[in-house]
């Protein structure tokens, strides 16, 4: 008669060794209350509105939290605006260069 091993330890989930999930998409990441979908300008306006509502309800701590989110999204919006302006200027400069390539000076031409 062969010896039977007690395998009841596997029933408690111990058989998942080496099968860890290192994905950051597990839902435990900290997020802004109420989600953060939309663009930065819209999020800023949303959090200012929520902060004002919290103040009117007498909740200064919650209002401060929302004002901090609004400030963050204000900085993000400003950064995005600067990046967009720089990209637009770069595109304009590239188009002008393509249309009017620099001509060689007269002194460098062979006679």
Phi and psi restraints in degrees (range 20) as a CNS / XPLOR table:
assign (resid 1 and name C) (resid 2 and name N)
       (resid 2 and name CA) (resid 2 and name C) 1.0 -83.1 20.0 2
assign (resid 2 and name N) (resid 2 and name CA)
       (resid 2 and name C) (resid 3 and name N) 1.0 153.4 20.0 2
assign (resid 2 and name C) (resid 3 and name N)
       (resid 3 and name CA) (resid 3 and name C) 1.0 -79.5 20.0 2
assign (resid 3 and name N) (resid 3 and name CA)
       (resid 3 and name C) (resid 4 and name N) 1.0 134.8 20.0 2
assign (resid 3 and name C) (resid 4 and name N)
       (resid 4 and name CA) (resid 4 and name C) 1.0 -95.6 20.0 2
assign (resid 4 and name N) (resid 4 and name CA)
       (resid 4 and name C) (resid 5 and name N) 1.0 130.0 20.0 2
assign (resid 4 and name C) (resid 5 and name N)
       (resid 5 and name CA) (resid 5 and name C) 1.0 -85.4 20.0 2
assign (resid 5 and name N) (resid 5 and name CA)
       (resid 5 and name C) (resid 6 and name N) 1.0 143.7 20.0 2
assign (resid 5 and name C) (resid 6 and name N)
       (resid 6 and name CA) (resid 6 and name C) 1.0 -79.4 20.0 2
assign (resid 6 and name N) (resid 6 and name CA)
       (resid 6 and name C) (resid 7 and name N) 1.0 111.7 20.0 2
assign (resid 6 and name C) (resid 7 and name N)
       (resid 7 and name CA) (resid 7 and name C) 1.0 -106.4 20.0 2
assign (resid 7 and name N) (resid 7 and name CA)
       (resid 7 and name C) (resid 8 and name N) 1.0 20.0 20.0 2
assign (resid 7 and name C) (resid 8 and name N)
       (resid 8 and name CA) (resid 8 and name C) 1.0 -67.7 20.0 2
assign (resid 8 and name N) (resid 8 and name CA)
       (resid 8 and name C) (resid 9 and name N) 1.0 -19.0 20.0 2
assign (resid 8 and name C) (resid 9 and name N)
       (resid 9 and name CA) (resid 9 and name C) 1.0 -62.4 20.0 2
assign (resid 9 and name N) (resid 9 and name CA)
       (resid 9 and name C) (resid 10 and name N) 1.0 -24.9 20.0 2
assign (resid 9 and name C) (resid 10 and name N)
       (resid 10 and name CA) (resid 10 and name C) 1.0 -71.9 20.0 2
assign (resid 10 and name N) (resid 10 and name CA)
       (resid 10 and name C) (resid 11 and name N) 1.0 -20.6 20.0 2
assign (resid 10 and name C) (resid 11 and name N)
       (resid 11 and name CA) (resid 11 and name C) 1.0 -71.2 20.0 2
assign (resid 11 and name N) (resid 11 and name CA)
       (resid 11 and name C) (resid 12 and name N) 1.0 -17.0 20.0 2
assign (resid 11 and name C) (resid 12 and name N)
       (resid 12 and name CA) (resid 12 and name C) 1.0 -94.1 20.0 2
assign (resid 12 and name N) (resid 12 and name CA)
       (resid 12 and name C) (resid 13 and name N) 1.0 13.8 20.0 2
assign (resid 12 and name C) (resid 13 and name N)
       (resid 13 and name CA) (resid 13 and name C) 1.0 92.0 20.0 2
assign (resid 13 and name N) (resid 13 and name CA)
       (resid 13 and name C) (resid 14 and name N) 1.0 4.9 20.0 2
assign (resid 13 and name C) (resid 14 and name N)
       (resid 14 and name CA) (resid 14 and name C) 1.0 -70.4 20.0 2
assign (resid 14 and name N) (resid 14 and name CA)
       (resid 14 and name C) (resid 15 and name N) 1.0 -9.9 20.0 2
assign (resid 14 and name C) (resid 15 and name N)
       (resid 15 and name CA) (resid 15 and name C) 1.0 -81.6 20.0 2
assign (resid 15 and name N) (resid 15 and name CA)
       (resid 15 and name C) (resid 16 and name N) 1.0 7.5 20.0 2
assign (resid 15 and name C) (resid 16 and name N)
       (resid 16 and name CA) (resid 16 and name C) 1.0 -94.4 20.0 2
assign (resid 16 and name N) (resid 16 and name CA)
       (resid 16 and name C) (resid 17 and name N) 1.0 15.6 20.0 2
assign (resid 16 and name C) (resid 17 and name N)
       (resid 17 and name CA) (resid 17 and name C) 1.0 -60.8 20.0 2
assign (resid 17 and name N) (resid 17 and name CA)
       (resid 17 and name C) (resid 18 and name N) 1.0 135.4 20.0 2
assign (resid 17 and name C) (resid 18 and name N)
       (resid 18 and name CA) (resid 18 and name C) 1.0 79.1 20.0 2
assign (resid 18 and name N) (resid 18 and name CA)
       (resid 18 and name C) (resid 19 and name N) 1.0 0.4 20.0 2
assign (resid 18 and name C) (resid 19 and name N)
       (resid 19 and name CA) (resid 19 and name C) 1.0 -115.6 20.0 2
assign (resid 19 and name N) (resid 19 and name CA)
       (resid 19 and name C) (resid 20 and name N) 1.0 50.3 20.0 2
assign (resid 19 and name C) (resid 20 and name N)
       (resid 20 and name CA) (resid 20 and name C) 1.0 -81.1 20.0 2
assign (resid 20 and name N) (resid 20 and name CA)
       (resid 20 and name C) (resid 21 and name N) 1.0 149.1 20.0 2
assign (resid 20 and name C) (resid 21 and name N)
       (resid 21 and name CA) (resid 21 and name C) 1.0 -102.4 20.0 2
assign (resid 21 and name N) (resid 21 and name CA)
       (resid 21 and name C) (resid 22 and name N) 1.0 109.9 20.0 2
assign (resid 21 and name C) (resid 22 and name N)
       (resid 22 and name CA) (resid 22 and name C) 1.0 -98.0 20.0 2
assign (resid 22 and name N) (resid 22 and name CA)
       (resid 22 and name C) (resid 23 and name N) 1.0 13.4 20.0 2
assign (resid 22 and name C) (resid 23 and name N)
       (resid 23 and name CA) (resid 23 and name C) 1.0 -67.2 20.0 2
assign (resid 23 and name N) (resid 23 and name CA)
       (resid 23 and name C) (resid 24 and name N) 1.0 140.6 20.0 2
assign (resid 23 and name C) (resid 24 and name N)
       (resid 24 and name CA) (resid 24 and name C) 1.0 -86.6 20.0 2
assign (resid 24 and name N) (resid 24 and name CA)
       (resid 24 and name C) (resid 25 and name N) 1.0 3.0 20.0 2
assign (resid 24 and name C) (resid 25 and name N)
       (resid 25 and name CA) (resid 25 and name C) 1.0 -98.1 20.0 2
assign (resid 25 and name N) (resid 25 and name CA)
       (resid 25 and name C) (resid 26 and name N) 1.0 47.3 20.0 2
assign (resid 25 and name C) (resid 26 and name N)
       (resid 26 and name CA) (resid 26 and name C) 1.0 -101.5 20.0 2
assign (resid 26 and name N) (resid 26 and name CA)
       (resid 26 and name C) (resid 27 and name N) 1.0 1.9 20.0 2
assign (resid 26 and name C) (resid 27 and name N)
       (resid 27 and name CA) (resid 27 and name C) 1.0 83.2 20.0 2
assign (resid 27 and name N) (resid 27 and name CA)
       (resid 27 and name C) (resid 28 and name N) 1.0 -1.9 20.0 2
assign (resid 27 and name C) (resid 28 and name N)
       (resid 28 and name CA) (resid 28 and name C) 1.0 -93.7 20.0 2
assign (resid 28 and name N) (resid 28 and name CA)
       (resid 28 and name C) (resid 29 and name N) 1.0 0.5 20.0 2
assign (resid 28 and name C) (resid 29 and name N)
       (resid 29 and name CA) (resid 29 and name C) 1.0 -67.0 20.0 2
assign (resid 29 and name N) (resid 29 and name CA)
       (resid 29 and name C) (resid 30 and name N) 1.0 144.4 20.0 2
assign (resid 29 and name C) (resid 30 and name N)
       (resid 30 and name CA) (resid 30 and name C) 1.0 -75.6 20.0 2
assign (resid 30 and name N) (resid 30 and name CA)
       (resid 30 and name C) (resid 31 and name N) 1.0 133.2 20.0 2
assign (resid 30 and name C) (resid 31 and name N)
       (resid 31 and name CA) (resid 31 and name C) 1.0 -132.2 20.0 2
assign (resid 31 and name N) (resid 31 and name CA)
       (resid 31 and name C) (resid 32 and name N) 1.0 161.1 20.0 2
assign (resid 31 and name C) (resid 32 and name N)
       (resid 32 and name CA) (resid 32 and name C) 1.0 -65.6 20.0 2
assign (resid 32 and name N) (resid 32 and name CA)
       (resid 32 and name C) (resid 33 and name N) 1.0 141.1 20.0 2
assign (resid 32 and name C) (resid 33 and name N)
       (resid 33 and name CA) (resid 33 and name C) 1.0 -59.0 20.0 2
assign (resid 33 and name N) (resid 33 and name CA)
       (resid 33 and name C) (resid 34 and name N) 1.0 133.9 20.0 2
assign (resid 33 and name C) (resid 34 and name N)
       (resid 34 and name CA) (resid 34 and name C) 1.0 84.2 20.0 2
assign (resid 34 and name N) (resid 34 and name CA)
       (resid 34 and name C) (resid 35 and name N) 1.0 9.4 20.0 2
assign (resid 34 and name C) (resid 35 and name N)
       (resid 35 and name CA) (resid 35 and name C) 1.0 81.4 20.0 2
assign (resid 35 and name N) (resid 35 and name CA)
       (resid 35 and name C) (resid 36 and name N) 1.0 169.7 20.0 2
assign (resid 35 and name C) (resid 36 and name N)
       (resid 36 and name CA) (resid 36 and name C) 1.0 -135.4 20.0 2
assign (resid 36 and name N) (resid 36 and name CA)
       (resid 36 and name C) (resid 37 and name N) 1.0 23.9 20.0 2
assign (resid 36 and name C) (resid 37 and name N)
       (resid 37 and name CA) (resid 37 and name C) 1.0 -66.8 20.0 2
assign (resid 37 and name N) (resid 37 and name CA)
       (resid 37 and name C) (resid 38 and name N) 1.0 155.4 20.0 2
assign (resid 37 and name C) (resid 38 and name N)
       (resid 38 and name CA) (resid 38 and name C) 1.0 102.1 20.0 2
assign (resid 38 and name N) (resid 38 and name CA)
       (resid 38 and name C) (resid 39 and name N) 1.0 -177.9 20.0 2
assign (resid 38 and name C) (resid 39 and name N)
       (resid 39 and name CA) (resid 39 and name C) 1.0 -89.7 20.0 2
assign (resid 39 and name N) (resid 39 and name CA)
       (resid 39 and name C) (resid 40 and name N) 1.0 169.2 20.0 2
assign (resid 39 and name C) (resid 40 and name N)
       (resid 40 and name CA) (resid 40 and name C) 1.0 -62.9 20.0 2
assign (resid 40 and name N) (resid 40 and name CA)
       (resid 40 and name C) (resid 41 and name N) 1.0 -38.7 20.0 2
assign (resid 40 and name C) (resid 41 and name N)
       (resid 41 and name CA) (resid 41 and name C) 1.0 -65.1 20.0 2
assign (resid 41 and name N) (resid 41 and name CA)
       (resid 41 and name C) (resid 42 and name N) 1.0 -42.6 20.0 2
assign (resid 41 and name C) (resid 42 and name N)
       (resid 42 and name CA) (resid 42 and name C) 1.0 -66.0 20.0 2
assign (resid 42 and name N) (resid 42 and name CA)
       (resid 42 and name C) (resid 43 and name N) 1.0 -40.4 20.0 2
assign (resid 42 and name C) (resid 43 and name N)
       (resid 43 and name CA) (resid 43 and name C) 1.0 -64.2 20.0 2
assign (resid 43 and name N) (resid 43 and name CA)
       (resid 43 and name C) (resid 44 and name N) 1.0 -39.8 20.0 2
assign (resid 43 and name C) (resid 44 and name N)
       (resid 44 and name CA) (resid 44 and name C) 1.0 -59.5 20.0 2
assign (resid 44 and name N) (resid 44 and name CA)
       (resid 44 and name C) (resid 45 and name N) 1.0 -48.2 20.0 2
assign (resid 44 and name C) (resid 45 and name N)
       (resid 45 and name CA) (resid 45 and name C) 1.0 -62.7 20.0 2
assign (resid 45 and name N) (resid 45 and name CA)
       (resid 45 and name C) (resid 46 and name N) 1.0 -39.6 20.0 2
assign (resid 45 and name C) (resid 46 and name N)
       (resid 46 and name CA) (resid 46 and name C) 1.0 -62.7 20.0 2
assign (resid 46 and name N) (resid 46 and name CA)
       (resid 46 and name C) (resid 47 and name N) 1.0 -44.9 20.0 2
assign (resid 46 and name C) (resid 47 and name N)
       (resid 47 and name CA) (resid 47 and name C) 1.0 -73.9 20.0 2
assign (resid 47 and name N) (resid 47 and name CA)
       (resid 47 and name C) (resid 48 and name N) 1.0 -30.0 20.0 2
assign (resid 47 and name C) (resid 48 and name N)
       (resid 48 and name CA) (resid 48 and name C) 1.0 -64.8 20.0 2
assign (resid 48 and name N) (resid 48 and name CA)
       (resid 48 and name C) (resid 49 and name N) 1.0 -43.2 20.0 2
assign (resid 48 and name C) (resid 49 and name N)
       (resid 49 and name CA) (resid 49 and name C) 1.0 -61.1 20.0 2
assign (resid 49 and name N) (resid 49 and name CA)
       (resid 49 and name C) (resid 50 and name N) 1.0 -44.3 20.0 2
assign (resid 49 and name C) (resid 50 and name N)
       (resid 50 and name CA) (resid 50 and name C) 1.0 -64.9 20.0 2
assign (resid 50 and name N) (resid 50 and name CA)
       (resid 50 and name C) (resid 51 and name N) 1.0 -38.2 20.0 2
assign (resid 50 and name C) (resid 51 and name N)
       (resid 51 and name CA) (resid 51 and name C) 1.0 -64.5 20.0 2
assign (resid 51 and name N) (resid 51 and name CA)
       (resid 51 and name C) (resid 52 and name N) 1.0 -42.3 20.0 2
assign (resid 51 and name C) (resid 52 and name N)
       (resid 52 and name CA) (resid 52 and name C) 1.0 -64.9 20.0 2
assign (resid 52 and name N) (resid 52 and name CA)
       (resid 52 and name C) (resid 53 and name N) 1.0 -37.9 20.0 2
assign (resid 52 and name C) (resid 53 and name N)
       (resid 53 and name CA) (resid 53 and name C) 1.0 -65.2 20.0 2
assign (resid 53 and name N) (resid 53 and name CA)
       (resid 53 and name C) (resid 54 and name N) 1.0 -42.0 20.0 2
assign (resid 53 and name C) (resid 54 and name N)
       (resid 54 and name CA) (resid 54 and name C) 1.0 -64.1 20.0 2
assign (resid 54 and name N) (resid 54 and name CA)
       (resid 54 and name C) (resid 55 and name N) 1.0 -39.0 20.0 2
assign (resid 54 and name C) (resid 55 and name N)
       (resid 55 and name CA) (resid 55 and name C) 1.0 -63.1 20.0 2
assign (resid 55 and name N) (resid 55 and name CA)
       (resid 55 and name C) (resid 56 and name N) 1.0 -41.8 20.0 2
assign (resid 55 and name C) (resid 56 and name N)
       (resid 56 and name CA) (resid 56 and name C) 1.0 -66.7 20.0 2
assign (resid 56 and name N) (resid 56 and name CA)
       (resid 56 and name C) (resid 57 and name N) 1.0 -24.3 20.0 2
assign (resid 56 and name C) (resid 57 and name N)
       (resid 57 and name CA) (resid 57 and name C) 1.0 -87.7 20.0 2
assign (resid 57 and name N) (resid 57 and name CA)
       (resid 57 and name C) (resid 58 and name N) 1.0 -1.7 20.0 2
assign (resid 57 and name C) (resid 58 and name N)
       (resid 58 and name CA) (resid 58 and name C) 1.0 85.7 20.0 2
assign (resid 58 and name N) (resid 58 and name CA)
       (resid 58 and name C) (resid 59 and name N) 1.0 11.8 20.0 2
assign (resid 58 and name C) (resid 59 and name N)
       (resid 59 and name CA) (resid 59 and name C) 1.0 -101.0 20.0 2
assign (resid 59 and name N) (resid 59 and name CA)
       (resid 59 and name C) (resid 60 and name N) 1.0 88.8 20.0 2
assign (resid 59 and name C) (resid 60 and name N)
       (resid 60 and name CA) (resid 60 and name C) 1.0 -70.9 20.0 2
assign (resid 60 and name N) (resid 60 and name CA)
       (resid 60 and name C) (resid 61 and name N) 1.0 -32.4 20.0 2
assign (resid 60 and name C) (resid 61 and name N)
       (resid 61 and name CA) (resid 61 and name C) 1.0 -67.1 20.0 2
assign (resid 61 and name N) (resid 61 and name CA)
       (resid 61 and name C) (resid 62 and name N) 1.0 -47.7 20.0 2
assign (resid 61 and name C) (resid 62 and name N)
       (resid 62 and name CA) (resid 62 and name C) 1.0 -63.0 20.0 2
assign (resid 62 and name N) (resid 62 and name CA)
       (resid 62 and name C) (resid 63 and name N) 1.0 -39.7 20.0 2
assign (resid 62 and name C) (resid 63 and name N)
       (resid 63 and name CA) (resid 63 and name C) 1.0 -61.2 20.0 2
assign (resid 63 and name N) (resid 63 and name CA)
       (resid 63 and name C) (resid 64 and name N) 1.0 -43.1 20.0 2
assign (resid 63 and name C) (resid 64 and name N)
       (resid 64 and name CA) (resid 64 and name C) 1.0 -63.1 20.0 2
assign (resid 64 and name N) (resid 64 and name CA)
       (resid 64 and name C) (resid 65 and name N) 1.0 -39.0 20.0 2
assign (resid 64 and name C) (resid 65 and name N)
       (resid 65 and name CA) (resid 65 and name C) 1.0 -60.1 20.0 2
assign (resid 65 and name N) (resid 65 and name CA)
       (resid 65 and name C) (resid 66 and name N) 1.0 -47.1 20.0 2
assign (resid 65 and name C) (resid 66 and name N)
       (resid 66 and name CA) (resid 66 and name C) 1.0 -65.9 20.0 2
assign (resid 66 and name N) (resid 66 and name CA)
       (resid 66 and name C) (resid 67 and name N) 1.0 -37.7 20.0 2
assign (resid 66 and name C) (resid 67 and name N)
       (resid 67 and name CA) (resid 67 and name C) 1.0 -63.6 20.0 2
assign (resid 67 and name N) (resid 67 and name CA)
       (resid 67 and name C) (resid 68 and name N) 1.0 -35.1 20.0 2
assign (resid 67 and name C) (resid 68 and name N)
       (resid 68 and name CA) (resid 68 and name C) 1.0 -67.2 20.0 2
assign (resid 68 and name N) (resid 68 and name CA)
       (resid 68 and name C) (resid 69 and name N) 1.0 -40.0 20.0 2
assign (resid 68 and name C) (resid 69 and name N)
       (resid 69 and name CA) (resid 69 and name C) 1.0 -63.3 20.0 2
assign (resid 69 and name N) (resid 69 and name CA)
       (resid 69 and name C) (resid 70 and name N) 1.0 -42.2 20.0 2
assign (resid 69 and name C) (resid 70 and name N)
       (resid 70 and name CA) (resid 70 and name C) 1.0 -61.5 20.0 2
assign (resid 70 and name N) (resid 70 and name CA)
       (resid 70 and name C) (resid 71 and name N) 1.0 -42.6 20.0 2
assign (resid 70 and name C) (resid 71 and name N)
       (resid 71 and name CA) (resid 71 and name C) 1.0 -61.9 20.0 2
assign (resid 71 and name N) (resid 71 and name CA)
       (resid 71 and name C) (resid 72 and name N) 1.0 -42.9 20.0 2
assign (resid 71 and name C) (resid 72 and name N)
       (resid 72 and name CA) (resid 72 and name C) 1.0 -58.9 20.0 2
assign (resid 72 and name N) (resid 72 and name CA)
       (resid 72 and name C) (resid 73 and name N) 1.0 -50.2 20.0 2
assign (resid 72 and name C) (resid 73 and name N)
       (resid 73 and name CA) (resid 73 and name C) 1.0 -67.4 20.0 2
assign (resid 73 and name N) (resid 73 and name CA)
       (resid 73 and name C) (resid 74 and name N) 1.0 -26.8 20.0 2
assign (resid 73 and name C) (resid 74 and name N)
       (resid 74 and name CA) (resid 74 and name C) 1.0 -64.6 20.0 2
assign (resid 74 and name N) (resid 74 and name CA)
       (resid 74 and name C) (resid 75 and name N) 1.0 -42.5 20.0 2
assign (resid 74 and name C) (resid 75 and name N)
       (resid 75 and name CA) (resid 75 and name C) 1.0 -66.0 20.0 2
assign (resid 75 and name N) (resid 75 and name CA)
       (resid 75 and name C) (resid 76 and name N) 1.0 -40.8 20.0 2
assign (resid 75 and name C) (resid 76 and name N)
       (resid 76 and name CA) (resid 76 and name C) 1.0 -62.6 20.0 2
assign (resid 76 and name N) (resid 76 and name CA)
       (resid 76 and name C) (resid 77 and name N) 1.0 -43.0 20.0 2
assign (resid 76 and name C) (resid 77 and name N)
       (resid 77 and name CA) (resid 77 and name C) 1.0 -63.3 20.0 2
assign (resid 77 and name N) (resid 77 and name CA)
       (resid 77 and name C) (resid 78 and name N) 1.0 -41.9 20.0 2
assign (resid 77 and name C) (resid 78 and name N)
       (resid 78 and name CA) (resid 78 and name C) 1.0 -63.7 20.0 2
assign (resid 78 and name N) (resid 78 and name CA)
       (resid 78 and name C) (resid 79 and name N) 1.0 -42.5 20.0 2
assign (resid 78 and name C) (resid 79 and name N)
       (resid 79 and name CA) (resid 79 and name C) 1.0 -63.6 20.0 2
assign (resid 79 and name N) (resid 79 and name CA)
       (resid 79 and name C) (resid 80 and name N) 1.0 -42.5 20.0 2
assign (resid 79 and name C) (resid 80 and name N)
       (resid 80 and name CA) (resid 80 and name C) 1.0 -63.5 20.0 2
assign (resid 80 and name N) (resid 80 and name CA)
       (resid 80 and name C) (resid 81 and name N) 1.0 -38.4 20.0 2
assign (resid 80 and name C) (resid 81 and name N)
       (resid 81 and name CA) (resid 81 and name C) 1.0 -66.1 20.0 2
assign (resid 81 and name N) (resid 81 and name CA)
       (resid 81 and name C) (resid 82 and name N) 1.0 -42.0 20.0 2
assign (resid 81 and name C) (resid 82 and name N)
       (resid 82 and name CA) (resid 82 and name C) 1.0 -63.6 20.0 2
assign (resid 82 and name N) (resid 82 and name CA)
       (resid 82 and name C) (resid 83 and name N) 1.0 -44.1 20.0 2
assign (resid 82 and name C) (resid 83 and name N)
       (resid 83 and name CA) (resid 83 and name C) 1.0 -62.1 20.0 2
assign (resid 83 and name N) (resid 83 and name CA)
       (resid 83 and name C) (resid 84 and name N) 1.0 -41.2 20.0 2
assign (resid 83 and name C) (resid 84 and name N)
       (resid 84 and name CA) (resid 84 and name C) 1.0 -65.9 20.0 2
assign (resid 84 and name N) (resid 84 and name CA)
       (resid 84 and name C) (resid 85 and name N) 1.0 -40.3 20.0 2
assign (resid 84 and name C) (resid 85 and name N)
       (resid 85 and name CA) (resid 85 and name C) 1.0 -64.2 20.0 2
assign (resid 85 and name N) (resid 85 and name CA)
       (resid 85 and name C) (resid 86 and name N) 1.0 -44.6 20.0 2
assign (resid 85 and name C) (resid 86 and name N)
       (resid 86 and name CA) (resid 86 and name C) 1.0 -63.0 20.0 2
assign (resid 86 and name N) (resid 86 and name CA)
       (resid 86 and name C) (resid 87 and name N) 1.0 -40.3 20.0 2
assign (resid 86 and name C) (resid 87 and name N)
       (resid 87 and name CA) (resid 87 and name C) 1.0 -65.1 20.0 2
assign (resid 87 and name N) (resid 87 and name CA)
       (resid 87 and name C) (resid 88 and name N) 1.0 -40.5 20.0 2
assign (resid 87 and name C) (resid 88 and name N)
       (resid 88 and name CA) (resid 88 and name C) 1.0 -64.7 20.0 2
assign (resid 88 and name N) (resid 88 and name CA)
       (resid 88 and name C) (resid 89 and name N) 1.0 -43.4 20.0 2
assign (resid 88 and name C) (resid 89 and name N)
       (resid 89 and name CA) (resid 89 and name C) 1.0 -64.1 20.0 2
assign (resid 89 and name N) (resid 89 and name CA)
       (resid 89 and name C) (resid 90 and name N) 1.0 -39.0 20.0 2
assign (resid 89 and name C) (resid 90 and name N)
       (resid 90 and name CA) (resid 90 and name C) 1.0 -63.6 20.0 2
assign (resid 90 and name N) (resid 90 and name CA)
       (resid 90 and name C) (resid 91 and name N) 1.0 -42.1 20.0 2
assign (resid 90 and name C) (resid 91 and name N)
       (resid 91 and name CA) (resid 91 and name C) 1.0 -64.5 20.0 2
assign (resid 91 and name N) (resid 91 and name CA)
       (resid 91 and name C) (resid 92 and name N) 1.0 -40.1 20.0 2
assign (resid 91 and name C) (resid 92 and name N)
       (resid 92 and name CA) (resid 92 and name C) 1.0 -63.7 20.0 2
assign (resid 92 and name N) (resid 92 and name CA)
       (resid 92 and name C) (resid 93 and name N) 1.0 -44.7 20.0 2
assign (resid 92 and name C) (resid 93 and name N)
       (resid 93 and name CA) (resid 93 and name C) 1.0 -63.2 20.0 2
assign (resid 93 and name N) (resid 93 and name CA)
       (resid 93 and name C) (resid 94 and name N) 1.0 -39.7 20.0 2
assign (resid 93 and name C) (resid 94 and name N)
       (resid 94 and name CA) (resid 94 and name C) 1.0 -66.6 20.0 2
assign (resid 94 and name N) (resid 94 and name CA)
       (resid 94 and name C) (resid 95 and name N) 1.0 -39.0 20.0 2
assign (resid 94 and name C) (resid 95 and name N)
       (resid 95 and name CA) (resid 95 and name C) 1.0 -66.1 20.0 2
assign (resid 95 and name N) (resid 95 and name CA)
       (resid 95 and name C) (resid 96 and name N) 1.0 -41.1 20.0 2
assign (resid 95 and name C) (resid 96 and name N)
       (resid 96 and name CA) (resid 96 and name C) 1.0 -64.9 20.0 2
assign (resid 96 and name N) (resid 96 and name CA)
       (resid 96 and name C) (resid 97 and name N) 1.0 -39.7 20.0 2
assign (resid 96 and name C) (resid 97 and name N)
       (resid 97 and name CA) (resid 97 and name C) 1.0 -65.7 20.0 2
assign (resid 97 and name N) (resid 97 and name CA)
       (resid 97 and name C) (resid 98 and name N) 1.0 -38.7 20.0 2
assign (resid 97 and name C) (resid 98 and name N)
       (resid 98 and name CA) (resid 98 and name C) 1.0 -68.7 20.0 2
assign (resid 98 and name N) (resid 98 and name CA)
       (resid 98 and name C) (resid 99 and name N) 1.0 -35.1 20.0 2
assign (resid 98 and name C) (resid 99 and name N)
       (resid 99 and name CA) (resid 99 and name C) 1.0 -77.3 20.0 2
assign (resid 99 and name N) (resid 99 and name CA)
       (resid 99 and name C) (resid 100 and name N) 1.0 -37.8 20.0 2
assign (resid 99 and name C) (resid 100 and name N)
       (resid 100 and name CA) (resid 100 and name C) 1.0 -126.3 20.0 2
assign (resid 100 and name N) (resid 100 and name CA)
       (resid 100 and name C) (resid 101 and name N) 1.0 76.4 20.0 2
assign (resid 100 and name C) (resid 101 and name N)
       (resid 101 and name CA) (resid 101 and name C) 1.0 -65.0 20.0 2
assign (resid 101 and name N) (resid 101 and name CA)
       (resid 101 and name C) (resid 102 and name N) 1.0 146.8 20.0 2
assign (resid 101 and name C) (resid 102 and name N)
       (resid 102 and name CA) (resid 102 and name C) 1.0 -65.0 20.0 2
assign (resid 102 and name N) (resid 102 and name CA)
       (resid 102 and name C) (resid 103 and name N) 1.0 135.1 20.0 2
assign (resid 102 and name C) (resid 103 and name N)
       (resid 103 and name CA) (resid 103 and name C) 1.0 -89.2 20.0 2
assign (resid 103 and name N) (resid 103 and name CA)
       (resid 103 and name C) (resid 104 and name N) 1.0 152.5 20.0 2
assign (resid 103 and name C) (resid 104 and name N)
       (resid 104 and name CA) (resid 104 and name C) 1.0 -71.2 20.0 2
assign (resid 104 and name N) (resid 104 and name CA)
       (resid 104 and name C) (resid 105 and name N) 1.0 141.9 20.0 2
assign (resid 104 and name C) (resid 105 and name N)
       (resid 105 and name CA) (resid 105 and name C) 1.0 -64.4 20.0 2
assign (resid 105 and name N) (resid 105 and name CA)
       (resid 105 and name C) (resid 106 and name N) 1.0 153.7 20.0 2
assign (resid 105 and name C) (resid 106 and name N)
       (resid 106 and name CA) (resid 106 and name C) 1.0 -61.3 20.0 2
assign (resid 106 and name N) (resid 106 and name CA)
       (resid 106 and name C) (resid 107 and name N) 1.0 -30.9 20.0 2
assign (resid 106 and name C) (resid 107 and name N)
       (resid 107 and name CA) (resid 107 and name C) 1.0 -66.7 20.0 2
assign (resid 107 and name N) (resid 107 and name CA)
       (resid 107 and name C) (resid 108 and name N) 1.0 -26.6 20.0 2
assign (resid 107 and name C) (resid 108 and name N)
       (resid 108 and name CA) (resid 108 and name C) 1.0 -86.0 20.0 2
assign (resid 108 and name N) (resid 108 and name CA)
       (resid 108 and name C) (resid 109 and name N) 1.0 -7.7 20.0 2
assign (resid 108 and name C) (resid 109 and name N)
       (resid 109 and name CA) (resid 109 and name C) 1.0 -74.9 20.0 2
assign (resid 109 and name N) (resid 109 and name CA)
       (resid 109 and name C) (resid 110 and name N) 1.0 143.9 20.0 2
assign (resid 109 and name C) (resid 110 and name N)
       (resid 110 and name CA) (resid 110 and name C) 1.0 -79.4 20.0 2
assign (resid 110 and name N) (resid 110 and name CA)
       (resid 110 and name C) (resid 111 and name N) 1.0 144.9 20.0 2
